[in-house]
Every structure is written in C-alpha cells, then in structure tokens.
Amino acid sequence: MIRLYINIDHVATIREARKTNEPDPVRAAVLAELGGADGITVHLRFDRRHIRDRDLPLLSETVRTGINLEIAAEPEMLAIALELEPMAVTLVPERPEEITTEGGLALGTNEQRRKIGGAVEKLRSAGIRTALFVNPDPEHLPIAKELGADAVELHTGEYATSWGRRYPGAEARTRLEGELQRLRRAAARGRAVGLDIHAGHGLTYENVAPIAAIPEIEELNIGHSVISRAVLVGLERAVREMKEIVLGARTNSRAQEAWG
C-alpha cells in the first residue's frame, strides 16, 4: 500500500508572512490526518522561514501517524533531530537563496559521502529511520545504500517541470516520458539494492498519478499543491482528494497489467 505524507511547511509560510500565530501548522497536521494522510512532513531550515523550533515538540505530541523531519546534514540540525526523535529523518540539500529545494544531495565526492554517512550513522544509532533526498539517477542508489540509508526520496522536480512546460506537441511528450522513465529506472534500481523508495517535489493533482503508479514507490511527500487547494476547498477535503488519486493510480496500474 502506498503512503501519502503531507508537507505542512506552506501553512507555516502563511503564518510567517505576518509573523503571527496563525494559521497553526499543528492544527493543519491534525486536519491532514483526518483527511487520510499517512504521515506529516516538515522541513526545518536554517533561516526558519516557515517551521519554527517550537513547532516541532508540539507536532511530536499531536501527530498520531508519524513525522518525517527534513533537515540538512549539519550538526545543529542533527542535534535537534536527535533530541526530537521523529519517526523518520530525510536528509536534504539546502541553500540560503533557494525558494525551494532545487535538487538531490550531491553524493559524488568523498567529502560529501563522509558527511552524509556520518549523519546517517548518528540518526540510525538513535533508532531513527533515515532517507536521502536524491536525484533519480541510477548511480546514486548504491551509494545511498552504502552510506546506510534505509530509503531514498527521489526528486521529482524535473518530471514536474516537464509536465508544466509548453513544448511543441511531440517534444513535450518525449521530454515528459523521458523523465518518467528516469524515475521508473531509479525506483527499480533502488529497490534492487535494498532501499525503500519514496518520491516527492512539485507533485500536483494533475501530475501525481503516473508517479503513484510506479510499483516500487511506497511513499509520496506532497505539500504545496495540497495546501494551495486547501485554501479553496479546506485541508481535510484537499488531502482526501489527493489520497484518492494516489490510491487509484496504483489500482488502475494493476488493472492495466492484468489486462496486458
């Protein structure tokens, strides 16, 4: 069964726009769970642009499904994660000037591998399930396994961007199918080396179904699209609608395989 984790960072972003106490991301987490979310994802950034330190213990006390904490592999963030002990931590790259996470972790140098591997070791020693946010390139998957990660989250940003670009006819289809095949190959490779496979970034109500249909993917992390829809229809309904698409994509995929 595929899981849907809801990222509530953007609720906190609205709160921080006025530096007030609403909307409350903790209340948003409760509504997301009522809508069917299988877990809650939050990204604690160095600049605290959305989620604050005080949100984390409140979420830990309130969330009933589980918290996936996204952090950079830096001492300050690791110390917070080790104190909080969330169900899972996803290590992500972070640059101060970026609007949102722009790609997967750089695993190409020995220095980066030592840094990420050390972070993973600390988290796993504390009993925290650990994932690495990586680009969907096959060469990254064995490295993630060697570093001790339990899972990888495949960066779906290029796929999402290809979906939204207005290329001429056949070119658009070719680019989109290429990104989808890239994700399929990475998911298969990751599972083959013994990793659990997650995916996320830029997924929407329009483009999520082909990703949710990939059989190796067992968890999706989606935030902006759901929160955007919730502004119009309410968070519980927005989560429920996304969950229906995600589950329906897997069911329809199996039906298509059965019929050939």
C-alpha positions as CSV (number, residue, x, y, z in Angstrom):
1,M,0.0,0.0,0.0
2,I,1.4,3.4,-1.0
3,R,1.6,6.0,1.7
4,L,0.9,9.7,1.4
5,Y,2.8,12.1,3.6
6,I,1.6,15.8,3.7
7,N,4.2,18.5,3.9
8,I,2.7,21.4,6.0
9,D,5.6,23.8,5.6
10,H,3.4,26.1,3.4
11,V,0.9,26.6,6.2
12,A,3.7,27.9,8.3
13,T,4.8,30.1,5.4
14,I,1.5,31.8,5.5
15,R,1.8,32.3,9.3
16,E,5.3,33.7,8.9
17,A,4.2,36.2,6.3
18,R,2.6,38.2,9.1
19,K,4.8,36.9,12.0
20,T,1.7,35.9,13.9
21,N,0.4,32.6,15.3
22,E,-2.0,31.6,12.6
23,P,-2.6,29.5,10.6
24,D,-1.2,26.9,13.0
25,P,0.7,24.1,11.3
26,V,-0.1,21.8,14.2
27,R,-3.8,22.2,13.6
28,A,-3.1,21.7,9.9
29,A,-1.4,18.4,10.7
30,V,-4.5,17.2,12.6
31,L,-6.8,18.1,9.6
32,A,-4.4,16.4,7.2
33,E,-4.5,13.2,9.3
34,L,-8.3,13.4,9.3
35,G,-8.2,13.6,5.5
36,G,-6.2,10.4,5.3
37,A,-2.6,11.5,5.5
38,D,-0.3,8.6,6.5
39,G,2.2,11.0,7.9
40,I,3.3,14.6,8.3
41,T,6.5,16.1,6.7
42,V,8.2,19.3,7.9
43,H,11.4,20.9,6.8
44,L,13.3,22.8,9.5
45,R,15.5,25.3,7.6
46,F,18.4,27.2,9.0
47,D,16.6,30.5,8.3
48,R,13.4,29.2,10.0
49,R,11.4,30.7,7.1
50,H,8.4,28.5,7.9
51,I,8.6,25.8,10.5
52,R,10.0,27.1,13.9
53,D,11.7,25.1,16.6
54,R,8.7,25.5,18.9
55,D,6.5,23.7,16.3
56,L,8.5,20.5,16.5
57,P,7.7,19.3,20.0
58,L,4.0,20.4,19.6
59,L,3.8,18.4,16.4
60,S,5.5,15.4,18.1
61,E,2.9,15.5,20.8
62,T,0.0,15.9,18.5
63,V,0.7,13.9,15.3
64,R,-0.6,10.3,15.5
65,T,0.7,8.9,12.3
66,G,4.4,9.9,12.3
67,I,6.7,12.8,11.5
68,N,9.2,12.9,8.7
69,L,11.7,15.7,9.5
70,E,13.6,17.1,6.6
71,I,16.9,18.7,7.6
72,A,20.3,19.5,6.2
73,A,23.1,17.1,7.3
74,E,24.6,19.8,9.6
75,P,25.5,19.5,13.4
76,E,22.8,22.0,14.5
77,M,20.1,20.2,12.7
78,L,21.2,16.7,13.7
79,A,21.2,17.8,17.3
80,I,17.6,18.9,17.0
81,A,16.6,15.7,15.3
82,L,18.3,13.5,17.9
83,E,16.5,15.4,20.7
84,L,13.2,15.2,19.0
85,E,13.5,11.6,17.8
86,P,10.9,11.8,15.0
87,M,9.8,8.6,13.2
88,A,12.0,9.4,10.2
89,V,14.5,12.0,9.0
90,T,15.1,12.8,5.4
91,L,18.5,14.5,4.7
92,V,18.2,17.2,2.1
93,P,20.5,19.8,0.5
94,E,19.8,23.4,1.4
95,R,21.0,26.7,0.0
96,P,20.0,30.0,1.7
97,E,18.9,31.8,-1.5
98,E,16.8,29.0,-2.9
99,I,13.0,29.3,-3.0
100,T,12.5,25.6,-2.5
101,T,14.9,22.5,-2.6
102,E,16.4,22.5,-6.1
103,G,17.8,19.0,-6.4
104,G,19.1,16.0,-4.7
105,L,22.1,15.6,-2.4
106,A,25.5,15.7,-4.0
107,L,27.0,12.3,-3.4
108,G,29.8,12.5,-5.9
109,T,32.7,13.4,-3.7
110,N,34.4,11.6,-0.8
111,E,33.9,14.6,1.4
112,Q,30.2,14.7,0.9
113,R,29.9,10.9,1.3
114,R,31.7,11.1,4.7
115,K,29.5,13.9,5.8
116,I,26.2,12.2,4.8
117,G,27.4,8.8,6.0
118,G,28.3,10.3,9.4
119,A,24.9,11.9,9.7
120,V,23.1,8.7,8.8
121,E,25.1,6.7,11.3
122,K,24.1,9.1,14.2
123,L,20.5,9.0,13.3
124,R,20.3,5.3,12.8
125,S,22.2,4.8,16.1
126,A,19.3,6.7,17.8
127,G,16.8,4.4,16.1
128,I,15.6,7.0,13.6
129,R,14.7,5.8,10.1
130,T,16.7,7.7,7.6
131,A,16.2,8.7,4.0
132,L,18.3,10.6,1.5
133,F,16.8,13.0,-1.0
134,V,18.5,12.2,-4.3
135,N,18.1,12.9,-8.0
136,P,16.6,9.9,-9.9
137,D,20.0,8.8,-11.3
138,P,20.8,5.1,-11.0
139,E,24.4,5.7,-9.8
140,H,23.2,7.4,-6.7
141,L,21.2,4.5,-5.4
142,P,24.1,2.1,-4.5
143,I,25.9,5.0,-2.8
144,A,22.8,5.7,-0.7
145,K,22.7,2.1,0.4
146,E,26.5,2.0,1.2
147,L,26.0,5.1,3.4
148,G,23.5,3.2,5.5
149,A,20.2,4.9,4.5
150,D,17.0,3.0,4.9
151,A,15.4,4.8,2.0
152,V,15.8,7.4,-0.7
153,E,13.3,10.0,-1.7
154,L,13.5,10.5,-5.5
155,H,13.4,14.1,-6.6
156,T,10.5,14.5,-9.0
157,G,11.1,18.2,-9.7
158,E,12.4,17.7,-13.3
159,Y,9.4,15.5,-14.1
160,A,7.0,18.1,-12.6
161,T,8.7,20.9,-14.6
162,S,8.5,18.9,-17.8
163,W,4.8,18.4,-17.2
164,G,4.2,22.1,-16.9
165,R,6.4,23.3,-19.8
166,R,4.8,24.2,-23.1
167,Y,7.0,22.4,-25.6
168,P,5.6,21.8,-29.1
169,G,3.5,18.6,-29.4
170,A,5.7,15.6,-29.7
171,E,8.6,17.2,-28.0
172,A,6.6,17.8,-24.8
173,R,5.5,14.1,-24.7
174,T,9.1,12.9,-25.4
175,R,10.6,15.0,-22.6
176,L,7.9,14.1,-20.1
177,E,8.2,10.4,-20.9
178,G,11.9,10.6,-20.6
179,E,11.7,12.0,-17.0
180,L,9.1,9.4,-16.1
181,Q,11.3,6.6,-17.4
182,R,14.2,8.1,-15.4
183,L,12.1,7.8,-12.3
184,R,11.0,4.3,-13.1
185,R,14.6,3.1,-13.6
186,A,15.8,4.8,-10.4
187,A,12.9,3.3,-8.4
188,A,13.7,-0.2,-9.7
189,R,17.4,0.2,-9.1
190,G,16.9,1.5,-5.6
191,R,14.6,-1.4,-4.7
192,A,17.1,-3.8,-6.2
193,V,19.9,-2.7,-3.9
194,G,17.6,-2.9,-0.9
195,L,16.3,0.6,-0.4
196,D,12.8,1.7,0.3
197,I,11.6,4.2,-2.3
198,H,9.9,7.5,-1.7
199,A,9.3,10.3,-4.1
200,G,8.4,14.0,-4.0
201,H,8.8,17.6,-5.1
202,G,6.5,19.5,-7.4
203,L,3.8,16.8,-7.5
204,T,0.2,18.1,-8.1
205,Y,-3.3,16.7,-8.6
206,E,-2.6,16.8,-12.3
207,N,0.8,15.0,-12.5
208,V,0.9,12.7,-9.5
209,A,-0.9,9.6,-10.9
210,P,2.0,8.4,-13.2
211,I,4.4,8.6,-10.2
212,A,2.0,6.9,-7.8
213,A,1.6,4.1,-10.3
214,I,5.3,3.2,-10.1
215,P,5.1,-0.1,-8.1
216,E,8.4,0.3,-6.2
217,I,7.4,3.7,-4.8
218,E,5.9,3.2,-1.4
219,E,5.7,6.8,-0.1
220,L,4.9,10.2,-1.6
221,N,5.6,13.6,0.0
222,I,3.4,16.3,-1.2
223,G,2.8,19.8,0.1
224,H,2.4,22.9,-2.0
225,S,-0.3,21.6,-4.3
226,V,-2.4,20.2,-1.4
227,I,-2.1,23.4,0.7
228,S,-2.9,25.5,-2.4
229,R,-6.1,23.5,-2.9
230,A,-7.0,23.6,0.7
231,V,-7.1,27.4,0.5
232,L,-10.1,26.9,-1.7
233,V,-11.8,23.7,-0.5
234,G,-10.4,23.1,3.0
235,L,-7.5,20.9,4.1
236,E,-9.3,17.7,5.1
237,R,-11.0,17.6,1.7
238,A,-7.8,18.5,-0.2
239,V,-5.9,15.7,1.5
240,R,-8.7,13.2,0.9
241,E,-8.8,14.1,-2.8
242,M,-5.1,13.6,-3.2
243,K,-5.2,10.3,-1.4
244,E,-7.9,9.0,-3.7
245,I,-5.8,9.9,-6.8
246,V,-2.7,8.2,-5.3
247,L,-4.5,5.0,-4.3
248,G,-6.5,5.0,-7.6
249,A,-3.3,5.2,-9.6
250,R,-1.9,2.0,-8.1
251,T,-5.2,0.2,-8.5
252,N,-5.5,1.3,-12.1
253,S,-1.9,0.3,-12.8
254,R,-2.5,-3.2,-11.6
255,A,-5.7,-3.5,-13.6
256,Q,-3.8,-2.5,-16.7
257,E,-1.1,-5.1,-16.0
258,A,-3.8,-7.8,-15.6
259,W,-5.4,-6.9,-18.9
260,G,-2.0,-6.6,-20.6
